[in-house]
């Protein structure tokens, strides 16, 4: 069962055929929406385990000192290169339905970042804890980027649930600090929920005081002509990408590659690196 939380209302998506329309309405007016029960209990547990597994491998590859200096000790980038489990998440039907209806069926994955937010005492100072936009460009109301965050642990005010300032999306000016202070509200939802927000919405990571890590995965989808944070096709390799479902190939950027030679340029349509109709 899936439900969508919009404001204080909760809609059962199994019995309400308009759940997607209501989610899109919340996105337009509030800048965000929450969809409960997108991941079942087994997938939540598998993802939880996989995130810690990948975190260990990233620490081995990058080193904890470099991660701390970058302020990213709990950030997991390029997880698909370490564990195929995270490719499965790109097939979630609820997520794809929202992406299709907003940034289009030709959207690509700009990033998929895991967050293992530790519990801390005192204030934590980092970019994620200050209010920001994930797509810091105002394009006269044109929606070029969408975030879909999967709550692997439940999000609460105590464990640092993402702070959002409703209605601050798609505006040319930055809200004042005073307004953000009174407008901010923590997103609260159960494990397995999907938090969808316009990437121009002003938001921040909350402070985790729960005594336990809080896990989540942020996806950002953009129009296909915008460069990705990670070149996922190169990171995974052609053979791996070609083994994946067509839609996953699309999301990873397989159909929007740049040619490197005239031989690659003069190919039949079905073999071209940058295919037609990509938006």
N, C-alpha and C positions, 0 to 999 in steps of 0.2 A: 504494500500500500504506500502511496505517496501523498503527501499533503503539502500545501503551500501556505506559508504564513505571510500575510500582507497586513502591515499595521498590527492590529490586535486580532484580526480574523484568521481562522484556520480553515482551509478548504481541502476536502478529501478528493485527491485527484482520481482515485479509483471510481468514485461515483459522480464526480463533477467533470463532465467532458470539457468544460471551459477553463480547466486549471492553467493551461498554457497561456490563454488570453489574459487571465487575471494576473499571472506572473509578469507578462509583458506590460500590462497596465501599471503594475507596481514599479517596474523598471522605469517607465516613462515619467511617472509622477514623483516617486520617492527616490529613484536611483538604485534601488536594490529590492530583492525578494528572497525568501527562504523557503526551500522545498525540503520537507522532512522525508526520511526513510527512502532515500535514493539508493544507498548501499545497504544490502542486507547484513545481518550479523556476521555471517561467515566472511564476507568480503571485507568488512570493517576489521575483523581480527587478522585476516591475511595481510591487509594493507598496513596495519599497525606493526606487525612483525617485520614486514618487508622494509618499512621505513627505518627501523633501527638497524637492520642488516645493511642497508645502503649507507646509512650514516657512518657506520664503522669503516666501510670501504672508502668513503670520501675522506675521512680523517687520515686513513693510511696514505692515500694518493696526494692529498693537498698538504696535510700537516695541520695540527690544531693551532699552532702559532699563527700561521698565515690566515686561517679562518677567523681567529680572534681579532687579528689586526684589521681585517676587512669588516669586522662587525657581523660576521655571518657564521658564528659557531653553531647555531641551530638551523641554518639554512641548507637545504639539500637541492642542489642544482643538477640538471641533466640526469635525473634518476633512471630514465629509460635506457641509458647506456650501461647501467649497473644491474638492472633487474627487469625482465620482461613483464613482471607484474604490472608495472606502471603504464605499459602500453594498453593493457586491458581496460584501464580506466577511460581511455579515449573512445571506448565503444559504448559508454553509458547512454541509453536512449533519451533519458530526460535531459542530460547535458547537451546532446546533439540537437534535440528539438529546440532548445532555447538558442543555441548558436545559429541554427538554420534560420530562425525567425528574426534574428538581429543582425549579426555581422555576415550573414549569408551562408549558403551551403558550400561556397568556395573559400571560406575562412581558413586560416592556418593557425597553428599553435605557436604563439609568440614565446610562451614559456610554460613550463610545468615545474613549480618549485615546492618542495616539501618544507614544512616548518615544524621543528621540534622545539616548542617554546618552553624553556625551563622555568620552574618556579624560583622566584628571587625575593630577597628582602630589599627594601629601598627602591628608589626609582632606577629604571633602566633607560639609558640614553643611547638610542640608535635611530637610524633613518626610519625603520619600520614603526617605531613608537612615536613618531611625530606625524601630524596630519599631512597627507600628501595625496596626489592623484597617481595612479599607475600609468595613465596615458596623459601626460601633462600638455595637452594641446587642445585648444578649443577650435573646432572646425564648423562653426556656425550651426551647431545642432546635429551635425552628421555623426552617426555612431560608427566609429572606426575600430573600437576595441571593447571587449567584454571580458569580465572576470567571472570565473566559476570556481568557488572555493569548496572543497569537500572537507567536512568536519569529520575527522577520524576519531577524535574524542569529542564528547559534547562540549559546546561552547557556552560558557557562563561568564557573568561579570567577575566572578572570583578567579577563574583560570585564564583570564585575558582574552575573552571573546572579542573579536574585531570590533573596534569602535567606528561607527558610521555617523555622518551628519546628513540626515535625510534631506533630499531636495537641493543639495549643493552641486549636483552634476550638471554638465552642459552649460556652464556659466563662464563668461570671459574673465571674470575677476575672482581673486582668491577671497574666500570669506575671512572676516576679521578673526583674530585669536579669541576675542571676547565672544563672538557668535559661536565659534566652534566649541568653546568651553560649555556653553549652555545647550547647544544642539546635539552634542555627541551622545550616543546611546550604544551600549554593547549589544552585539548580535548574540542571541541565546538560542540554542537549538540542540537537538540530540545527536549522538554519534550516527554517522551515515547520512547526515543532511547535506544539502547543496545550497550554498549561499551565492546568489547571482547578483552582480552589481556592474553598473556602467563604469567603465574604467576611468571616467572623469570625476567620479564621486570622491569627495574628500573623506579619507578614512585613516585609521591607524591601528596598529596592534595594541591590545590592552596589556596591562601589567598582570602577570600570573602570580597569584598569591596562594594557590591551592595546595602547594606542597608536592605536586606531581607535574610532570611534563604535560603540555597540551599539544596534540598533533593535528595538523591539517595540511591540505595540499591545495595550492593556488594554481589555477590554470588561467592564462590570459590568451584570448583568441582575437586575432586582428584580421582586417581586410588583407587579401593575399599579396598586395603590393608593398606591404610594410615589412621591413627586415625583421627576422626573428632575433631573439636574444642569444639563442643557441642554434647553430646550423645542425638540426637533428638528422638530416639525411647524411651529412658527412660524418657525424658522430656515430651513427649506427652502421653506415656502409650500405652500398647498393643492394647487396645480396640479402641483407636482413630486411631492408625496407620492402623489397619486392616480394617477400614472403608474407607480408601483412595484408589485411583487408584493404580494399581500394579506398575506403573512407579514411582509414588511418594513414594511408600513404598521402592522401590529400592534406590532412591536418599537419603531417610532419613536413610538408613542403615539397613533396616529390614532383608535383605538377608545376611548380614555380621555380625550378632551378635555372641558373644562368648558364648559357652555353660557353664553352671554352675554345671552340674551334669551328671552322666553317663546315666540317663534316657533321658536327653535332647540330649545326644550324639547319643544314639542308637535309632534313630527315622527313619521312612521312609523318602525317599528323599524329598518328598513334604512338610514334616513337620520340616525339619532340620533348625536350626537357621542360620548356615553358609552353604549356598547352593553351590553346585558345579558350576563351570563355571563363577566365579566372577572375573576372571582376575588376 
